[in-house]
Amino acid sequence: MSALEELQSGALTAEENVVRYLEAIEARDGEINAFIEVNPRAIEEARAVDEKIKQGRAGKLAGLAIAVKSNINVRGLRATCASKTLENYVAPYDATVIERIRREDGIIIGMTNMDEFACGSSGETSYFGATQNPAAKGRIPGGSSSGSAAAIAANFADLALGSDTGGSIRNPASHCGVVGIKPTYGLVPRYGLIDLAMSLDQIGPLARDVYSAALLLEVIAGYNPKEATTLRVSQQNYTSKLSADLSGYTIGFAKEFEEYAAKEIIREVKHALAKLEAQGASVVEVELPNLSKALPTYYLTVFVEFFSATRRYDGRRYGYRIEEVCGEEVLRRILLGRYISQKEYSGKYYRRALQFRSLIKKEMLEALSGVDLIAGPTTPKLPHRIGESIDPLAMYAYDLLTVPANLAGIPAGVIKAGEVGEIPVGIQFHAKPLEEQKILNAMYALEGG
């Protein structure tokens, strides 16, 4: 029985649920390093939720413990972005997603570790130290939402929030063997997120099962009048529409995936697709001829937007001047962004990247026009060992298969497809804008299959 079922049945109180997670964090997080800070008010907040449960007026998330990536503002807790730059920055307000979680009586259990300012795909660039992968000891958990994925895999929380610029939810979900969802751009409010690249970032859920991920997405999705990037969509009810019946679903698989992903990863993905075929889906071939162009397009965009975003960290208003205290990868992106942003180079690099971004979006939507979903590998290779020397370009290559969804603004989700030598391998599903339900249903079918 899951914690959600125990809470709903009354077999477990919110306080008991939170206490057991806090005890687990205290006992084992010294080894895993999933959390930067634990909420000192978590037990007090759980008791307040228990009172609401007794009165019959508790929300959808009543008593569930939720871990939050340290680039999302939670009032009274530090939003550090895992950087010395903001190591002492205490958030003065709640991000919109946190307001919505609190409204439904979810309890924030703490702030999770991450790659510094979300610059990384391994969980190793944090000022607070690398995060371990609970599902593959000695290997990276993936990033940049490393701590959130590890917290779920280690059973330190019921749910977690991450942010996804080019795969930062899906990459660690795959490496840690958990469920992760990158929503349609604009479905989930970004107000209160300290973003890496504003035109790409989305907040999304991580969970151990599809129903829980759907529930959290249901709570955080929806229009926010405070910001221009959220979509005017009606309230979503993903959990009530979950179905493992894939009759009539057509799933596309691009032959290009086999060119870039390791054979053992492709093998596990195809095994998962065979399971979905047995549950009523048909699998067809689609083409993504410009897939290789997605990675340089993505990084050129990120370098420029990140450089622009970091100009606020000048050491005058809060924190330290970023260039004086940041890590190597953050500095590399700042310097490249500064270079590309210069007038004489912006046309050569940034504007061309915008042109290719339009091309990749068009290609993804065309490929999706004849199918319900596109399925494939999440990362091209297995997670490397922590501390292993990796060339920056090789590190960037982890994002090859995840960045197209961000460039196109479409939803994507990841669930465990299998294992290679006891290392989790995730299958990734893409859908048309606002068709998260189809992704959830496919993952739900695979989970039950």
C-alpha positions as CSV (number, residue, x, y, z in Angstrom):
1,M,0.0,0.0,0.0
2,S,1.4,3.4,-1.0
3,A,1.6,6.3,1.4
4,L,-1.2,8.0,-0.5
5,E,-3.5,5.0,0.0
6,E,-2.5,4.8,3.7
7,L,-3.2,8.4,4.2
8,Q,-6.6,8.2,2.4
9,S,-7.6,5.1,4.4
10,G,-6.6,6.7,7.7
11,A,-4.0,4.0,8.4
12,L,-1.3,6.7,8.4
13,T,-1.4,10.3,9.7
14,A,0.4,13.1,8.0
15,E,2.7,13.5,11.0
16,E,3.6,9.8,10.9
17,N,4.3,10.0,7.2
18,V,6.5,13.1,7.5
19,V,8.4,11.7,10.5
20,R,9.3,8.5,8.8
21,Y,10.7,10.4,5.9
22,L,12.7,12.7,8.1
23,E,14.1,9.7,10.0
24,A,15.1,8.1,6.6
25,I,16.8,11.4,5.5
26,E,18.7,11.7,8.8
27,A,19.8,8.1,8.6
28,R,20.8,7.8,5.0
29,D,21.1,11.2,3.2
30,G,24.6,11.7,4.5
31,E,25.6,9.1,1.9
32,I,23.2,10.1,-0.9
33,N,23.3,14.0,-0.5
34,A,19.8,14.5,-2.0
35,F,18.9,17.4,0.3
36,I,20.5,20.8,0.8
37,E,18.0,21.8,3.5
38,V,15.2,20.0,5.4
39,N,12.2,22.0,6.4
40,P,12.4,22.6,10.1
41,R,8.6,23.2,10.2
42,A,7.6,20.0,8.4
43,I,6.2,18.2,11.5
44,E,4.3,21.3,12.6
45,E,2.8,21.7,9.1
46,A,1.9,18.0,9.1
47,R,0.0,18.3,12.4
48,A,-2.0,21.2,10.9
49,V,-2.9,19.0,8.0
50,D,-4.0,16.2,10.3
51,E,-6.4,18.6,11.9
52,K,-7.9,19.4,8.5
53,I,-8.2,15.7,7.7
54,K,-10.1,15.2,11.0
55,Q,-12.4,18.0,10.0
56,G,-13.0,16.5,6.5
57,R,-11.6,19.5,4.6
58,A,-8.2,18.3,3.5
59,G,-6.9,18.7,-0.1
60,K,-5.8,16.2,-2.8
61,L,-2.2,16.1,-1.5
62,A,-3.1,15.9,2.2
63,G,-0.2,14.5,4.2
64,L,2.1,13.8,1.3
65,A,5.8,14.8,1.7
66,I,7.1,16.8,-1.3
67,A,10.8,17.6,-2.0
68,V,11.5,20.7,-4.0
69,K,14.5,21.5,-6.2
70,S,16.5,24.3,-4.8
71,N,15.8,26.7,-7.6
72,I,12.1,27.0,-6.7
73,N,11.2,29.6,-4.1
74,V,9.7,28.2,-0.9
75,R,9.1,30.9,1.7
76,G,11.4,30.6,4.6
77,L,13.7,28.1,3.0
78,R,16.9,28.7,1.1
79,A,16.7,28.8,-2.7
80,T,20.4,28.3,-3.3
81,C,20.5,26.9,-6.9
82,A,23.2,24.7,-5.3
83,S,25.6,27.7,-5.7
84,K,27.8,29.6,-3.3
85,T,26.3,32.7,-5.1
86,L,23.0,32.2,-3.3
87,E,24.0,29.9,-0.4
88,N,22.4,32.3,2.1
89,Y,19.4,33.4,0.0
90,V,16.2,32.7,2.0
91,A,13.1,32.8,-0.3
92,P,10.7,35.6,0.8
93,Y,7.7,34.1,-1.0
94,D,6.3,30.9,-2.4
95,A,6.4,30.1,-6.1
96,T,3.0,29.6,-7.7
97,V,3.5,25.8,-7.8
98,I,4.2,25.9,-4.0
99,E,1.1,27.9,-3.3
100,R,-0.9,25.3,-5.1
101,I,0.7,22.4,-3.3
102,R,0.0,24.1,0.1
103,R,-3.6,24.8,-1.0
104,E,-4.0,21.0,-1.4
105,D,-2.2,20.3,1.9
106,G,1.0,18.9,0.6
107,I,3.9,19.3,3.0
108,I,7.3,20.6,1.8
109,I,9.9,18.3,3.4
110,G,13.0,20.1,2.1
111,M,15.0,21.6,-0.7
112,T,16.9,19.2,-2.9
113,N,20.4,19.3,-4.4
114,M,21.0,20.0,-8.1
115,D,23.7,20.9,-10.6
116,E,24.7,24.5,-9.9
117,F,22.2,26.9,-11.5
118,A,20.9,23.8,-13.4
119,C,24.1,23.8,-15.4
120,G,24.8,20.1,-15.7
121,S,23.5,16.7,-16.6
122,S,25.1,14.6,-13.9
123,G,24.4,16.1,-10.4
124,E,28.1,16.6,-9.9
125,T,28.4,20.4,-10.2
126,S,26.7,21.4,-7.0
127,Y,28.6,23.6,-4.5
128,F,27.1,21.3,-1.9
129,G,28.7,18.2,-3.4
130,A,27.6,15.5,-5.8
131,T,24.4,13.5,-5.4
132,Q,24.7,9.7,-5.4
133,N,22.3,7.5,-7.5
134,P,20.4,5.3,-5.0
135,A,19.4,3.0,-7.9
136,A,22.9,2.5,-9.3
137,K,25.5,2.9,-6.5
138,G,28.6,4.8,-7.5
139,R,27.0,6.3,-10.6
140,I,25.6,9.7,-11.3
141,P,21.9,10.2,-10.7
142,G,21.6,12.6,-13.7
143,G,20.8,16.2,-13.6
144,S,20.1,18.9,-13.2
145,S,17.2,17.8,-10.9
146,S,19.6,15.2,-9.3
147,G,18.5,15.6,-5.7
148,S,14.7,15.5,-6.5
149,A,15.1,12.2,-8.5
150,A,17.4,10.7,-5.9
151,A,15.0,11.7,-3.1
152,I,12.3,9.7,-4.8
153,A,14.5,6.7,-5.6
154,A,15.8,6.6,-2.0
155,N,12.3,6.8,-0.6
156,F,12.9,10.2,1.2
157,A,9.7,11.8,-0.1
158,D,6.4,10.9,-1.7
159,L,6.8,13.3,-4.6
160,A,9.3,15.9,-5.8
161,L,9.4,19.0,-8.0
162,G,12.2,19.5,-10.6
163,S,12.7,21.9,-13.4
164,D,13.4,20.8,-17.0
165,T,15.3,23.1,-19.5
166,G,16.6,20.4,-21.8
167,G,16.0,17.1,-20.0
168,S,16.7,18.0,-16.3
169,I,13.7,16.1,-15.0
170,R,13.7,13.2,-17.6
171,N,17.5,12.6,-17.5
172,P,17.6,11.8,-13.7
173,A,14.3,10.1,-13.9
174,S,15.8,7.6,-16.4
175,H,19.0,7.1,-14.4
176,C,17.3,6.7,-11.1
177,G,14.4,4.5,-12.4
178,V,11.6,6.8,-11.4
179,V,8.7,8.7,-13.2
180,G,9.4,12.2,-14.5
181,I,7.3,14.6,-16.6
182,K,8.2,17.7,-18.5
183,P,4.9,19.5,-19.2
184,T,3.9,21.5,-22.3
185,Y,5.6,24.9,-22.1
186,G,3.2,27.2,-20.4
187,L,1.0,24.5,-18.7
188,V,2.7,25.0,-15.4
189,P,3.4,28.5,-14.0
190,R,7.1,29.4,-13.8
191,Y,6.6,32.3,-11.3
192,G,9.1,31.7,-8.5
193,L,11.4,29.5,-10.5
194,I,15.0,30.7,-10.8
195,D,15.4,29.6,-14.3
196,L,18.3,28.6,-16.5
197,A,16.7,29.7,-19.8
198,M,13.3,31.3,-19.6
199,S,12.1,30.3,-23.1
200,L,12.7,26.6,-22.3
201,D,12.2,25.9,-18.6
202,Q,9.2,24.1,-17.1
203,I,8.5,22.8,-13.6
204,G,7.3,19.2,-13.4
205,P,6.8,16.3,-11.1
206,L,8.9,13.2,-10.2
207,A,7.4,10.2,-8.4
208,R,7.7,6.5,-7.9
209,D,4.5,5.7,-9.8
210,V,2.4,7.3,-12.6
211,Y,-0.7,8.0,-10.5
212,S,1.2,10.1,-8.0
213,A,3.0,12.0,-10.8
214,A,-0.4,12.7,-12.5
215,L,-1.8,13.9,-9.2
216,L,1.0,16.4,-8.6
217,L,0.8,17.6,-12.2
218,E,-2.9,18.0,-11.8
219,V,-2.4,20.3,-8.8
220,I,0.4,22.5,-10.2
221,A,-0.9,22.9,-13.8
222,G,-3.1,25.8,-14.9
223,Y,-3.2,29.5,-15.8
224,N,-1.5,32.1,-13.7
225,P,-2.5,35.7,-14.3
226,K,0.9,36.9,-12.8
227,E,2.9,35.7,-15.8
228,A,2.6,36.0,-19.6
229,T,3.9,32.5,-20.4
230,T,1.1,30.4,-18.8
231,L,-1.6,29.0,-21.1
232,R,-5.3,29.7,-20.5
233,V,-6.3,26.0,-20.0
234,S,-9.1,24.6,-17.9
235,Q,-8.5,22.5,-14.8
236,Q,-7.0,19.2,-15.7
237,N,-8.1,15.9,-14.2
238,Y,-5.3,13.6,-15.2
239,T,-5.9,11.0,-12.4
240,S,-9.6,10.4,-13.2
241,K,-8.7,9.8,-16.9
242,L,-5.8,7.4,-16.3
243,S,-6.2,4.3,-18.4
244,A,-4.0,1.3,-19.3
245,D,-6.1,0.6,-22.4
246,L,-4.0,1.6,-25.4
247,S,-6.4,0.3,-28.0
248,G,-6.2,2.7,-30.9
249,Y,-3.0,4.3,-29.8
250,T,-0.3,4.7,-32.5
251,I,3.3,5.1,-31.2
252,G,6.1,6.3,-33.4
253,F,9.7,5.2,-33.1
254,A,12.4,7.1,-35.0
255,K,15.1,5.1,-36.7
256,E,17.5,8.0,-35.8
257,F,17.3,7.0,-32.2
258,E,19.3,3.9,-33.0
259,E,22.1,6.0,-34.5
260,Y,22.7,7.9,-31.3
261,A,21.7,5.6,-28.4
262,A,23.7,2.6,-27.1
263,K,22.4,-0.8,-28.4
264,E,21.7,-2.1,-24.9
265,I,19.5,1.0,-24.2
266,I,17.6,0.6,-27.5
267,R,17.0,-3.1,-26.6
268,E,15.3,-2.2,-23.3
269,V,13.2,0.5,-25.1
270,K,12.1,-2.0,-27.7
271,H,11.1,-4.5,-25.0
272,A,8.9,-1.8,-23.4
273,L,7.4,-1.0,-26.8
274,A,6.6,-4.7,-27.3
275,K,4.7,-4.7,-24.0
276,L,2.6,-1.7,-25.1
277,E,1.8,-3.5,-28.4
278,A,0.5,-6.4,-26.3
279,Q,-1.8,-3.9,-24.6
280,G,-3.4,-2.6,-27.8
281,A,-0.9,0.0,-29.2
282,S,0.5,-0.2,-32.7
283,V,4.2,0.9,-33.2
284,V,5.2,2.6,-36.5
285,E,8.3,4.2,-37.8
286,V,8.7,8.0,-37.9
287,E,11.5,10.2,-39.1
288,L,13.5,13.0,-37.3
289,P,16.2,13.8,-39.8
290,N,17.4,16.9,-38.0
291,L,17.7,15.3,-34.6
292,S,21.5,15.9,-34.5
293,K,20.9,19.7,-34.9
294,A,18.9,19.9,-31.7
295,L,21.8,19.8,-29.3
296,P,23.9,22.7,-30.7
297,T,20.6,24.7,-31.2
298,Y,19.7,24.1,-27.6
299,Y,23.1,25.0,-26.1
300,L,23.5,28.2,-28.2
301,T,20.1,29.3,-26.9
302,V,20.9,28.4,-23.3
303,F,24.2,30.2,-23.3
304,V,22.7,33.5,-24.3
305,E,19.6,33.3,-22.1
306,F,21.7,32.1,-19.1
307,F,24.2,34.9,-19.5
308,S,21.3,37.4,-19.6
309,A,19.7,35.9,-16.5
310,T,22.9,35.9,-14.4
311,R,23.4,39.7,-14.8
312,R,21.3,40.2,-11.7
313,Y,23.9,38.3,-9.6
314,D,26.2,41.2,-9.2
315,G,26.8,41.0,-5.5
316,R,25.0,44.3,-4.8
317,R,21.4,43.2,-3.9
318,Y,21.9,39.7,-2.6
319,G,24.5,36.9,-2.6
320,Y,27.9,37.1,-4.2
321,R,29.0,38.2,-7.6
322,I,28.5,35.0,-9.6
323,E,31.7,35.1,-11.6
324,E,33.8,35.3,-8.5
325,V,32.3,32.2,-6.7
326,C,30.7,30.0,-9.3
327,G,31.9,26.6,-10.5
328,E,33.7,25.8,-13.7
329,E,30.6,24.8,-15.8
330,V,28.6,27.9,-14.8
331,L,31.5,30.2,-15.7
332,R,32.0,28.4,-19.0
333,R,28.3,29.1,-19.9
334,I,28.5,32.7,-18.8
335,L,31.6,33.3,-20.9
336,L,30.2,31.6,-23.9
337,G,26.9,33.5,-23.5
338,R,28.7,36.8,-23.3
339,Y,30.7,36.0,-26.4
340,I,27.7,34.9,-28.5
341,S,25.7,37.9,-27.3
342,Q,28.1,40.4,-28.8
343,K,26.6,42.3,-31.7
344,E,29.2,41.0,-34.2
345,Y,28.4,37.3,-33.3
346,S,24.7,37.2,-32.4
347,G,23.7,36.9,-36.1
348,K,26.2,34.2,-36.7
349,Y,25.2,32.1,-33.7
350,Y,22.1,33.1,-31.8
351,R,19.9,34.0,-34.7
352,R,20.8,30.9,-36.6
353,A,20.0,28.9,-33.4
354,L,16.5,30.5,-33.4
355,Q,16.0,29.5,-37.0
356,F,17.0,25.9,-36.3
357,R,14.7,25.9,-33.3
358,S,11.8,26.7,-35.5
359,L,12.9,23.9,-37.9
360,I,13.1,21.3,-35.0
361,K,9.7,22.3,-33.7
362,K,8.2,22.0,-37.1
363,E,9.8,18.6,-37.5
364,M,8.6,17.3,-34.2
365,L,5.1,18.4,-34.7
366,E,5.0,16.9,-38.2
367,A,6.3,13.6,-36.9
368,L,3.6,13.7,-34.2
369,S,0.8,14.6,-36.7
370,G,0.3,10.9,-37.7
371,V,0.8,9.3,-34.3
372,D,-0.4,9.7,-30.7
373,L,3.1,9.5,-29.2
374,I,6.7,9.2,-30.1
375,A,8.7,6.8,-27.9
376,G,12.4,6.3,-27.6
377,P,15.4,6.3,-25.3
378,T,15.9,9.1,-22.8
379,T,19.7,9.3,-22.8
380,P,22.1,8.0,-25.4
381,K,24.3,6.3,-22.8
382,L,24.3,4.8,-19.3
383,P,25.2,7.1,-16.4
384,H,29.0,7.3,-15.8
385,R,30.7,6.8,-12.5
386,I,30.8,9.7,-10.1
387,G,34.1,11.5,-10.4
388,E,34.9,10.1,-13.8
389,S,36.6,12.6,-16.0
390,I,34.1,13.6,-18.8
391,D,34.8,16.1,-21.6
392,P,32.2,18.9,-21.5
393,L,31.0,18.0,-25.0
394,A,30.5,14.4,-23.9
395,M,28.6,15.7,-20.9
396,Y,26.3,17.9,-23.1
397,A,25.6,14.8,-25.3
398,Y,23.5,13.3,-22.4
399,D,20.9,15.9,-23.5
400,L,20.7,14.9,-27.2
401,L,17.4,13.0,-27.0
402,T,15.7,15.2,-24.5
403,V,16.3,18.7,-25.8
404,P,13.9,18.4,-28.8
405,A,10.8,18.5,-26.5
406,N,12.0,21.8,-24.9
407,L,12.8,23.4,-28.2
408,A,9.4,22.4,-29.5
409,G,7.5,23.3,-26.3
410,I,5.8,19.9,-26.2
411,P,5.3,17.5,-23.3
412,A,7.5,14.5,-22.6
413,G,7.6,11.9,-19.8
414,V,9.9,9.1,-18.7
415,I,9.3,5.8,-16.9
416,K,11.6,2.9,-16.3
417,A,11.8,0.6,-19.3
418,G,14.2,-2.0,-17.9
419,E,17.8,-2.3,-16.6
420,V,21.2,-2.9,-18.1
421,G,23.5,-4.5,-15.6
422,E,21.2,-3.3,-12.7
423,I,21.3,0.2,-14.0
424,P,17.9,1.7,-14.7
425,V,17.0,2.7,-18.3
426,G,14.1,5.0,-19.0
427,I,11.8,5.1,-22.1
428,Q,10.7,8.6,-23.1
429,F,7.3,9.5,-24.6
430,H,6.6,12.7,-26.5
431,A,3.1,14.1,-27.4
432,K,1.5,17.0,-29.0
433,P,1.1,20.2,-27.0
434,L,-1.3,19.7,-24.0
435,E,-1.6,15.9,-24.6
436,E,0.0,15.0,-21.3
437,Q,-2.9,12.5,-20.7
438,K,-1.7,10.3,-23.5
439,I,1.8,10.2,-22.1
440,L,0.5,9.4,-18.6
441,N,-1.7,6.6,-20.0
442,A,1.1,5.0,-21.9
443,M,3.4,5.1,-18.8
444,Y,0.5,3.8,-16.7
445,A,0.0,0.8,-19.1
446,L,3.7,0.1,-19.1
447,E,3.8,0.3,-15.3
448,G,0.9,-2.2,-15.0
449,G,2.2,-4.4,-17.8
